[in-house]
Amino acid sequence: MADRRQGLSKEQCAAVLRALAQLHAASFALREGSPEEFAALAQSVREMFWTHSRRHAFEPFMRNANKETLRLIGDYYGSSETEFSRAFQQIADLGFEFLADIVTKVPENKKVLLHGDCWTNNLLFKTNDDGVVSAKLLDFQLARISAPMIDLIFFLFTSTKPKNVGNYLEEFLQVYYEEFERRLKAAGFTAAKLYPESELLADWIACVPYGLVVAGILAPALYCPDECLPNLESVKENSREAFVNEYGKVMQANTPESKEHLGRLVKLCVERKWLRILN
């Protein structure tokens, strides 16, 4: 398992994106080839957080996480009045419903099975003398049905340094799509008809507010000491209250590294004009 505090390398990120592409392509193929089986699968997968029925437990937690994110961004830049703090405040002001819509109000033709919790601690890597060969996705207990980009932005905003996202985003999306296309072709489908490559960047931008909020929630866990990590065994029975209560403990363990991660990430999103929803 990789060291979550170091952030994944470019090569590790590419391996994970190929693994996600394989999962998503298999889901597209199932949906197109056996729609009844896909419908049964989708019916069996429960959204753990971003629904009306879960709102009472998760929304207060999200608000607290957003407040902490704003504090960390302000601390990193020495002021709460920078354009970066203002940008995140605008996202926070959009509220639970706006972010829930990003996750749940997805066009039918883009609904697939997602991992839902793709970050460093849920990944294993196979390597050889030439470097990283492949990645395996672990722990699907937070799997969801949504659009592919939800998985991609969750992963890239939490598991590698913001500079890698800035430097290699186009390459990362290309790596993902090439594997996605290859897997669908092997299954007898045409990727361009199911999910055109031209839509990737627009979907990325649409998901950025969600990605930043998720990064704020996960940043403490990315960099905190091992003893501060939450005991997620308490949520194996899908208790949202247990998850919120247990994970809330780690929010008190923010480090200089988590502050830097969030500060640089929101700066990247502002400077690349990925927050068009706020303009």
Secondary structure, DSSP 8 states (H G I E B T S, - for coil): ---TTT---HHHHHHHHHHHHHHHHHHHHHHHH-HHHHHHHHHH---SSSSGGGHHHHHHHHHHHHHHHHHHHHHHHT-TTSHHHHHHHHHHHHHHHHHHHHHH---GGG-EEE-S--SGGGEEEEEETTEEEEEEE---TT-EEE-HHHHHHHHHHHHS-HHHHHHHHHHHHHHHHHHHHHHHHHTT--HHHHS-GGGHHHHHHHHHHHHHHHHHHHHHHHHS-GGGS--GGGGTT--HHHHHHHHHGGGGG--HHHHHHHHHHHHHHHHTT--GGG-
